[in-house]
């Protein structure tokens, strides 16, 4: 059933269900198997294991933010087709969320304790963007996904050469996120000016600095 037929109560329940799946341990079930599954685990030093776990924790929190962003935008989108596109993108991000969480636990670490805070902030930002206009909302998606791709490129460069499991996950995420950005622009997303992108970069850096350790 298309989301355009949902009542306001239905939408509220969907939002609560999505938040629970995003924030509770192993709450989301991926539609695709993890790209890491076919690969053997590498023998990492303790230093490398902690570093990779920190990187994957950042990426997991990024996916928490993506879920919240898309759900907030879907809630306030003007056109049903935009709302449906946001909800479809959020469903795809569930795969990334689960893959990152699985890998973090394989590395003997934990997801960020700050995830509820970042979820709330991202949901608010997504809802605000949707209230302005669908074009701004789509532009926000494109700009956000561009930031995510940059982070993924940086993390791929930092991974130990023999950690093929983490690399497989991040490479597939990189492909998916780039497609989300392309889709948002093609759907009419506003191209944000440089100063806005700089502000988004600074906010993103604040998130990565805190969640690497916590």
N, C-alpha and C positions, 0 to 999 in steps of 0.2 A: 504493500500500500504506500502511495506517495505521501511524503510528509505534509503536503499541502492540505490533507484531509484531517490532520490532527487537531484536536481541540486545545485551548490554552492549558487545560489540566494535563492533557496528554503530553504536551511539550514540557511542562514543568517536571513531570515524572521522568521523561527522557533525559532531561538535564541532570536530575539527581542520579539516575542510573549511570549515566556517562561519567559523572564526577566520581562515583564509587568505583567504577571499573578502572578509572585512571589512577586513583590515589591508593586504593587498597592493594596489598601484595598479590600479584598474579591475578588481578581482577579482570584483565582483558584477555580474550582468547584470539590469537592471531589466525587470520584466514589463510595465510601462507606459512609454510614451515620456515624456520630460521635458516638464513643462508649459511650460518655457522655449522649446521648439523652434519654436513658431509665431511667436515674437516676434523683432524685430530688436534687435541690440545697441545700447545707447546710447553716446554719446560721453561718457565719464566723465572728470573731472579725475583727476590722479594721486592726489590726496588722497582723493577719493571711491572710486576703484578700490581703494586699499589698505584703506579702511574696510569696503567691501562684502566684500572678500576675507576680512577678519578675521571679519566676521559669519558668512559662509558656512563658514569654518573651524570656528567654534564649533558651528554646526549639524551639520556633518559629524561632529565628535567626539561630539556628542550622539547621533547615529545609531549610531556605533560602540558607545557605551555601551548604547544600546537593544538592539542585537544581542546583546551580551554578557549583558545582564540577562535577556532572554527565553531565551537558550540555557541559562543557569545555572538558571533556574526550571524549564525543561522537563526538565532532567536530574534534578531532585529532586522534581518534582511527584508527589503521591500518586495522583491520579486520572488515568486515561488521557485523559479529555476535557479536563482542564486542561492536560495535557502537549501535546495536539494543538492547543489554542487558543494556547498560547505559541509553538509552532513556526509556526503560521499567521501570527501577528502578526509574528514575526521575518522571515518571508518578505516580508511587506508592507513592512517597514522597509528591505529591500534597495533598493527603488525610491528611497527618500529618500537613502540612502547614495550611490547612483550619481548621482542628480541633483545633489547638493551637490558631489560630487567633480568632475563635469563642469563645473559653473559655476566652481568654484575655478580650474580649469585655464584656462578661458576668460578669467578675470581675470588670468591670468599669475602665479598664486600656487601655494601648496603646501598639502597637508593637514598636520595637526599631527604633529610628531615624538613627541608624548606619547601618541598613540593606543594603542600596546601597553600602556602603564601603565594607562590608563583602561579598556581592555578587560578586563584582568586584575582590576582592582578591581570593576568592574561585574558580571563573571561571578561573582566570589566572593559579592557581595552578593545576587545573584539566587539562587544556589544555597543560601545561608543562609536566605533568606526561604522558599524552597520546602521546606527541611527543617523549618521551624517548622510550617507548615500551608499548605494551598492557599489558604485565606481570607486569610492574611497576604500570601502571594505575590501574589494578585490585588489586594489593597489597595495593595501596593507599586507595582504597575503603574499603578493609577489615580492615586496621588499623584505618581509620576514623570511621567506624561503631563500632569498638571495643571501641573507645573513647566515642562515643555517648551512647553506652549501659552503660558505667560506670557512665556517667552523669545522665542517666535516673534512674539508681539504687540509686544514691545519692538523687535525687529529690523525688523519691518514699518514701524514708526513712524520708524525711523532711515534707511531706504533712500532714496536720491535718488529724486525723483518720476518721473524718466524711465527708471529701471532696471526695466523691466517684466519682464525675464527672471528676475531674482532674486525679484521680487515674486510672479510666477506660481508659482515653486517653493515659496516659503514659505507662500503661501496654501493650496496643495494639501496641504502637510505639516500645516498647522494643522487642516485639516478631518479628515485621517486620524488625527492624534494625539488629537483630541477624541473621535473615535469609539472609539478603543482604550480611552480612560479610561471612557467610558460602558459599553462591553462588559464591562470588568473589574468594575465595580460591579454591573452586572446579573447577572454570573455568581456573585456572592456575596462580592465583595471587601470586606475590612474598611476602614472609614473611619478613617484615621489621625488621632489627636489633634493639636492645634495644635503642641505642642512638637516632635513628630516631624517635622512639615512644616517647622518653622523650621530644624531641623537639616539637613534635606534641601536647603533653600534656601541655607544657608551652604555646603554642599558643592558645590552647583551653581554658586555664584558663584566658588568657587575654580577650578572647571574653566573657566568662561568667561574669567576674568582671564588664565589661563595660555595657553589655546589661541588667544586673539585674536592674539597675537604669535608663538606658536610652534606 
